[in-house]
Amino acid sequence: MSTNSKSKLSLTTMILISLIAGLLVGMIINLTMGHVSEGVGLFLNKYIINGLFHVIGKIFISSIKMLVVPLVFVSLVVGVAGIGDLKKLGRVGSKTLFFYLLTTALAIGLALLIANLIDPGQGLNINIQTASFEAKNAPNFADVLINIIPKNAFDAMVKGNMLQIIFFALLMGVSIASIGNKGASILNFFQESNEIVMKMVTLIMLMAPAGVFCLIAKVFATQGVSVLLPLIKYMVTVLTVLIVHLLLVYTGALGLVARLNVIIFFKKFYSTLLVAFSTSSSNATIPVTMRTVSEKLGVSKSIASFSIPFGATINMDGTAIMQGVAVVFISQVYNIDLTVGDFLMVILTATLASIGTAGVPGVGLITLSMVLTQVGLPVEGIALIIGVDRLLDMSRTAVNISGDAIVSLIVAKSEGEFDRKVYYDPDAGTHDSDELIHDITEAMNESHDVYVADEMRRAVERRQGMERRQQMRRTDDQAPNN
């Protein structure tokens, strides 16, 4: 490799620089908004914050979301058909669900413990009389189970209903595996489609630096220091628990259960964390997470295609941490004492709610309202923290996808579906931007050459056909009349 190529910034480094630059630019714009003329303020708000930043950020998120449904569907079909064994599929599903529920219970337990040590709601001057919040009703568990089965598979894909897509893909994968060689052609189609969609993910990631910059800049330009200061203690508590959970529970499981090097995991995964942080959506990050887990961390596609979409839907660790801290915060602000029994009820309710509300939009606030109601706290208290929820949501999402990746590694290792060489290979799955563009150009040129060669062959065949027909006509004309 030349010195030139070594000195080039990697895509991961560019994303990190963009995130920091976006944060700084956003904060500068927010701080200057009150010290500029009305015309300048209007220009910044209309054309920069809600114009340039909004448009580019939304384009980036929409580009990733565009690939979520096709990637989840085709990769899950390929993965399940590749497993083939229904017993193994059931075993993988059971292990994955168990680890997700276990980490969720540990997450909310940690949140309650640390929040009671820090006391985020003590000594705050907050007007609770004006607080109001209208909670949406959570669906009952029976409806959630019934709605897992799609009435129309195409409608489920259009609406992005992840549980229904997972169910349909599982059914199709099992069916393809059950017919053996007869399904080889359709399986080959899905395998090739999977490769195409993964390549599309790589292409879209080229615009990640610009997308991340604009998303972060808009958030911090809109929500400045004035929003954060009254709730800084609450925010610090949530962030502390998220970091402790990530370092204690997740990395502990990775080191002790999977017996893998934790530092290597974060070196390979932190660019995906930055994307998750900027998008604030586990679902939107599915394509990037799946690509990293399978290409850089050595998890087989058959495991990753199931555990990552399933985790994005059901893994609520970050949300559970927010709920635990919010319960303590709201109880302290309203001067309502909670017993040990109440805290145990919070752990049970939040853990079961992660299944009972899986796939429901706005699930975080719905489950929080359920938890508050269960222990007799006012739901209106949610209004006190909702102003900073967008900022905390970015951190929660980063923790959630870390859990998805680590659970995938643990399950894959237990099933013999883990490639240790890939995990410890520093160059595995790396795609330099210039190399990728070069590969695409070469592929397009090769495709063009093939097209030209085919056209020349067809032209020769047409000319030969015309010559044969002319020869036949001449032969018919020269033949003696009977």
N, C-alpha and C positions, 0 to 999 in steps of 0.2 A: 504494500500500500504506500502511496506517495505521501510526502509531507503535506501537500495540499489537501488531500482527502482527510488526513488526520486532524487538520486544523479546522475543518468545517464543523459547525455546530450540529449536533444530532437533533432529531425532531423532538425528543424528550426535553432536551435543554432549552430549545426554542419555546416549548409550551410553558416551561417553568418561568423563563424570562418574561413571556407574555402575561402570565398570571400576576407576577410582581408589578410589572409596568401598568397593567390594568388597574390594580389596586391603588397604586400611587396616583395615576391620572384621575381616577374616579374620586378619590379623596380631595385632590387639588380642586377639581371642578366643584365639588360640593362646598368646600370652604370658601371659594371665591364667588359663589352664586349670590350671596348676600352683600357683596361689596362692589358689584358692577352695576352699570346702568340697566334700566328695564329692557332696552333693546338688545343689549348683549346677553342678558339673562334669558330672554325669549329665544334668541338664536341658539344658545347653548342647549336649552331645554328641548326646543323643537327639532333642530337640525343635527345636533351632536348626540345628546342622551337618547332621545326618542326617535332619532333619525338614523344616523350612521351606526351607533352602538347597537340599537334595537334591531335594525335590519340585518346586519352581519351576524349578530348573535343568534337571531331566530333562524337565519339560513343554515347556520352550522348545526343547531339542534335539530331542525327539520331534516337536514341531510342524513344525520345519524338515525333519527327515528324512522325515516323512510325504509331503512334496511332491517329494522327490528323484527317485523313480522316474517318477511321472507327468510331471514337468517335463522330465526328460532324454528320455523316450520321445517325447512329443508334439512338443517343440521340435526334436528331431533329425529326426523324420519331416518336419516342415514345412521345416526347413533344407535337407535333402537333396533333397526334392521341388522346393524352390525353385531349387536349383542346377541340377538337371536334367541337366547335362552330366557324364557319367561321367569324362571326361578331367579336367575341372576338379575333381571330387570327389577323384580320385586325386592330383592335384597338391596340393590343400589338405591331404590326409592326409599326404602325404610331407613337405611343408614343416613341418607341425606336429610330426610324429615327430622329424624332424631337429633342430629347435630344442630340443625337450625333452631329447633325448639329449645334445646339445652342452652345454646348460647344466648337466646332471647331471654330466658329465665335468669341466667347469670347477669345479663346486661341490666335488667331492671332491678335486680337485687343489689348490684354495685351502685346503681344510681341512687337508690333509697339510702344506702349506707353512707355514701360520700356527701349527699345532699344534707343529711342530718348532722354531719360533722361540720359542714361549711355554713349551714343556715342561710341560704340565699335570700329568704324573705324577711329576715329580721332587720329592723331599723330602717326600713324603706319608707319614704314619704310619697306614697302613691294614692291617688284618689280612687277608691274602689266603688264610689257611688255611681260614677259615670260608666263603669265597665258593663258592657253588654255583649253577649255572644249567642247566636242562634245555632244550636247544634243540629246537624243532620241526623236522621234516624239510621241506625245501623241495621242491615238486613239480618233476619234470623238465620241461624245456622242451617236449617233445613233448606232455605232458599239458596244459600251459597252452594250447598251440595248439588241441588237440582240444576243450578245454573252452570255447573262445571261442564255439563254435556250440552254442546251447541245444537240449537234447532236447525241452524244453517251455518255450515262451516265457513262459507265465504263471507257471511255477515260478521262472524266472529273475527275474521282476518281484517275486514274493513274497519271494524270498531276497535281493533287491537286488544280484544279480550284475551289476556295471556293464558288464563287457566283453561279456557275453551280451546285455544290453539294448541296448548300442550296436550290436552286430552285427545284431540283429533290426530295430532302428529304421532302420539304414542300408538293409537289404534292402527293408523296406516303403517307405521314401522313394523309392528307385530304382524300385521297381515302380510306384508311383503316378505318378512322372514319365514312365515309359515308355509308359503307356496314354493319355497326353494328356488330352483333354477328358473322356473317360469317368471319369477319377479326380477331376474337379473337385469333385464333391459331398463325397467323403470327405476331400479335401484341405481344403475349407472347414471341415469338422467339426474336423479337427486344428488348424487355424488359430484357430478360436474357442475350442477347448479350451485352447490355449496361452495365449490372452489371459486366460482364467478362472484358470488356475493361476498366472500372473504376478501377477494381482490378489490371489490368496490369499497369495502371498509378501509382498506389500506389507502386507496385513492382519496377518500373523504378526509382521512386523517391529515392529509397534506395541508388542509385549511384550518387545522386545529389551533395553531398559534394565533391567527387572526380572530377566530371564533372565541377562544378563551379570553383574549384581551378585551374584546367588546362586551362579553357577558359580565366579566368581573368589573370592568369600568362602569357599566350601567348600574350594577348593584350598589357600588360604593358611592357613585355620584348621586344616586337617589336616596339611599339610606346613610346619612352621615353620622357624625359623632353625637349629634343631639338626640338621635333615636337610641343610641347605644348606652349612653351614660346612666340613665335611671335603672337600667337592667343589667349593668355590667357584671354584678355579682352573680346573677342568674346565668348569664352567658358563660362566665368563667367556670361555674360549676358544671354546666353541661359539657363544655369543652374538656374539662379535667376528666370527667367520667369517660368520655369518648376515647381519650388518649389512654387512660388506664385499661379500659376494656380491650382496646386494640393491642396494647403491649403485654397485658397480663393474660387475658383469655385467648385471644387469637394467636399471638406469637407463641404463647405457652403451649397451645395445642399443636401448632406447627412444629415446634422443637421437641416436645415430649411425646406426642402421639405419632406424628408423621416422621419425626427424627430428621428434619430437613433444616438447612442453614437459613436462619431468619433474615440475615443481612442480604443474602442473594435474592430472597423473595422481594424485599422492598426495592432493591436496585432495579429489578426487572419490572416491578409492578407500579412504581411511583408515577410514571407518565399516565397510566390508566387512572390513578387516584386524582391527578390534576384535572383530567377530563370530567370525571365524576363530580369533583368539587365545583367546577364551573357550570355544569349542566344541571346539577341538583336533581338528577333523575337516574335511578338504578336501571329502569327500563331503557332509557335513551342510551345508556352506557353499555347495554348488553353486547352489541357487536364488538366493541373495543375490548371489553372484559373477556369475551369468549376467545377472541383472537390471541390475546396475551396469554391466557391460561393454557391454550392448546399448543401455541407455537413457541412460547418462551419458557413456560413452566413445566411442560412435558406431560400434561394431563391428556389422556386420549380423547378424541373428539366424541366418542360414544358416551363418555361420562360428562364432559363439559357441556355438550349440547342439551343434556337434561338438567344438570345441577345449577348452571348459571341462570337460565330463564326461570327455573323453579325458585331459586334463591331471590331473584329480583322481584318475584311476586310475593313470597312468603317470609323472607328473612327480614325481620323488623328490629334488629338490634339497636340501630341508631335511633329509631322512633321510640323504642321501649325506654331507652336512656332519657330521652326528652320527657317522656311521660312520667318517669320516676322522679326526676328533678322537679317537673312542673307540679306534681302532687304535693311535694314537700313545700315548694315555693308558695303555692296558692293557699295551703293550709296555714302557713305562717303569716301571710299577708292578711288573711281573714281571722286569724287567731283561733283556729279550730285545731284541737289536739287530736292526733291519730294514735291508735293503739297498735301493738304488735300484730294483732289480728287483722287490723285494717291494712297494714303493710303487706302481710301475707296474701290478703285478698287482691291487692294491687298487682302483685307478682303473678297470681293465678289468672286474673282477668286479662291482663295485658298479654300473657303468653298464649292463652286460648284465643284471644281476639286476633292474634296474628294469623290464625287459621280461619277463624270465623268471618273475617273481613278481607281475606286474601283477594286481591284483584279489584277491590272497591276503590274508585277515585277519591282522593282526599282522605285516605285511610288514617293518616296520622292524627288529624283532629277528631275524626269520628271515634277512634279507639280511645283517645284522651277523654272525650266527653263521656264515654261508657265507663271508664275507670273512675272519673270524678263522681259520677252518679252512684257508682257502686259503693263508695266509701263516704257518701254524704257531703261532698264538697260542691260549692256552687259552680255550675258550668260557665257562668259569666266570667270567671277568673281567667278563662282562656284568652279573653280580650286583652288582658294585661301583658301577655307574652307574645301575642300574634305579630306585633310590629317587628320583632327581631327574628321571627321564625324562618324567614327567607335566608338570612345569613347562617343560622345554625343548620338549616336544611342541607347546605352545601357540605358541611362537615359530617353530618349524619350519613349522607349518601356515600361519601368516601369510606367511612367505616363499614357500611353495609356491603359494598362490593368487595372489600377486603375479606369479609366473612364468607361471601360467596366463593371467592377464589381459594381460600384456605380450606373450607369444607370440601370443595372439589378435589383439592390435593389429597386430603385425608382419605376420602372415599376411593379415589383412583388408586392410591397406594395400597389400600386394603384389598382391592379387587385385582391387583396386578395389572392395572391399566395406566401405569405411570412410567415415564421414560426418564430415568435418573440422569442420563447423559445430556439430555436437552436442558434439564433444570440447572445443571452446573456448567453448561456451555454459555459463556458470556455473549457470544455472537448469535445465539439461537433466536430466530424470529425477528432480528433487527433488519430494518428496511431504511436505508439512507434515501432521502428525498431525491437526490440527483440520480442515484442508481435506479430508483423506481421509475422515474420519468424516462431514463435511458432505456430501461426494459420495455416500457410501454411503447416508446418510439420504435424500438427494434421489432417488437411484436406487430405493430401496425405496418411497418415496412415489409415484414415477412408476409403478413396477411395480404398486403397489396400485391407483392410479387406472386403469391399463390393465385390471387384473383386474375392478374394479368396472364399468367401461364395458362390458367383454365380458359380464359377468353380466347387466347391464341389457339389452344387445342380445339375449342368449339368452332373457331373460324376455319381451321383446317378441315375439320369434319364436315362443316357446311359446304366448303368448296369441293371437297371430294364427293360429297353427296350430289351436288349439282353436276359435277363432271360425269358421275355414273348415270344420272338421269338423262343427260344430253347424249351420252354414248348409247343408252338404250333406245332413245328416240331415233338416233341415226341408224341404229341396227334395224329398227322397225321399218324405217323409210326405205332402206336398201333391200329389205326382204322381198322376193318375187311374189307377185299377187297370184293366188290360186285361181 
